[in-house]
Amino acid sequence: MSNLAILGGAPLGAKSKKWAKWPVSEEKDAKLLAEITRSNRWSFDGPYEWKFAEAFTKYQKANFGMCNANGTVGIQMALEALGIGAYDEVIVPGMTWQATAAACVDVNAVPVLADVEPDTWNLDLASVEAAITKRTRAVIVVHLYGSVTDITKLAALCKKHKLHLIEDCAHQHGTFWKGQGVGSFGDVSSWSFQESKVLSSGEGGFSMCKTKELFYRLYSLRNCGRPYPADPAVFGLKKPAPKDSAIQSGNYRITEWQAGILLGGLSRLDKQVKDRDANAIYLNQQLAEIDGVLPMRRRKEVTQQSYFNFAFRVDPKELKVTNAQFCMALNAELRLTDDFEPPYDPLSNCGLYKPRTKKRHNLSKDYWKAINPAINKIPVCVEANRKSGITVHHQMLMNSRADMDLVAAAVRKLVDNIAEVRKLKVGELKKYQALSR
Ligand SMILES: Cc1ncc(COP(=O)(O)O)c(C=O)c1O
């Protein structure tokens, strides 16, 4: 009989094993939520919301910040705050959650998909440069999973071509580049607090920005167009925004309960990020020693790395298996709370990125053609999704050091029995992309 759990052998992770779960909370969070419930302040520029906004902005070392409804509208608001709209081109990585590109279409801009680096899955700057045209107005960088884009080089590239830089930091709460918080480099950054994220309020989002003018615009965009009232006065802005600065917009505010739960999360964030980072460094050292297994590259400028997902690659040439076969076998060995999965579908062919399904986006024949995702060629994204890429939710990194050994042992076991993994038929591998993240 086979050694592999998926073929009836004994799994490495015992059935009774309890893996870490996410999200987590403490008694003090429940107490604060009860206090908010009994108060008569449940939303709209409430004290907890701004307490959190100032604290989180300070933690990332950014200038200004505010809560918003979620990471999707955060990107939309960033584009609108920068005056980006109909027919403007925005360069977006081909590997990301669909919202990064969909938000561009929602402001009638054209997302142009650039390819990513094979060993970080972050924007390939050569691909970005090749995608720049006269119509390009901005680049949205997504620091994906547990990697950071070379933000120094990308910011210089944007400056050279007079492009706005937006950072999608949905995966990066607690990441620092040369000691400076990710999300403070772009004109605007957008964050998600969706349940799976390392700082979460179930749903929710955040915008950071560099200037007072952008802060005023973002404030109005999230608050039905109202100008910033300076009551409460935040970030030292004691005067209201000029009255004529109102913009038409919708309601993208959050509630005081969300802010309460975020304050609890923020008090735990730095330690959790450090613990995950230490485990990831340890696990990567082990994975690097296994033939045919390739850890992701960590740039030397990264002084603290947060992980939304932990990722690595299997070398399809050396091991002659697909990532899907490897994930199936690995999941059977370990039975984590959340399975190993391939990375995001390439946006050129993604089940949830269908920009040509709404009449309101049919602005003209040319626009309709330009937003067809299939016209973008992003071979590295396709390869990572179909052949080599493997990811797992950050809660895996919240286990003990001995558990990291167990994960490495499971990977080694599969490589030692690779001929059997090669024969596995990939059935209905749960489609991670189609679910919540
Ligand atoms: C990279 C990225 N951008 C944007 C979003 C959208 O965030 P939200 O789900 O809060 O709208 C997500 C959510 O998973 C994401 O992963």
Ligand as a Chemical Component Dictionary entry (heavy atoms), coordinates in Angstrom:
data_LIG
# 
_chem_comp.id                   LIG 
_chem_comp.type                 NON-POLYMER 
_chem_comp.pdbx_formal_charge   0 
_chem_comp.three_letter_code    LIG 
# 
loop_
_chem_comp_atom.comp_id 
_chem_comp_atom.atom_id 
_chem_comp_atom.alt_atom_id 
_chem_comp_atom.type_symbol 
_chem_comp_atom.charge 
_chem_comp_atom.model_Cartn_x 
_chem_comp_atom.model_Cartn_y 
_chem_comp_atom.model_Cartn_z 
_chem_comp_atom.pdbx_ordinal 
LIG C1 C1 C 0 -5.659  42.114 -3.238 1  
LIG C2 C2 C 0 -7.064  42.455 -2.833 2  
LIG N1 N1 N 0 -7.575  43.634 -3.201 3  
LIG C3 C3 C 0 -8.822  44.003 -2.857 4  
LIG C4 C4 C 0 -9.625  43.175 -2.120 5  
LIG C5 C5 C 0 -11.025 43.586 -1.825 6  
LIG O1 O1 O 0 -11.264 43.729 -0.476 7  
LIG P1 P1 P 0 -12.755 43.547 0.134  8  
LIG O2 O2 O 0 -13.052 42.093 0.130  9  
LIG O3 O3 O 0 -12.636 44.129 1.493  10 
LIG O4 O4 O 0 -13.668 44.323 -0.739 11 
LIG C6 C6 C 0 -9.145  41.932 -1.708 12 
LIG C7 C7 C 0 -9.994  41.016 -0.932 13 
LIG O5 O5 O 0 -9.721  39.885 -0.772 14 
LIG C8 C8 C 0 -7.831  41.558 -2.074 15 
LIG O6 O6 O 0 -7.326  40.371 -1.725 16 
# 
loop_
_chem_comp_bond.comp_id 
_chem_comp_bond.atom_id_1 
_chem_comp_bond.atom_id_2 
_chem_comp_bond.value_order 
_chem_comp_bond.pdbx_ordinal 
LIG C1 C2 SING 1  
LIG C2 N1 SING 2  
LIG C2 C8 DOUB 3  
LIG N1 C3 DOUB 4  
LIG C3 C4 SING 5  
LIG C4 C5 SING 6  
LIG C4 C6 DOUB 7  
LIG C5 O1 SING 8  
LIG O1 P1 SING 9  
LIG P1 O2 DOUB 10 
LIG P1 O3 SING 11 
LIG P1 O4 SING 12 
LIG C6 C7 SING 13 
LIG C6 C8 SING 14 
LIG C7 O5 DOUB 15 
LIG C8 O6 SING 16 
# 
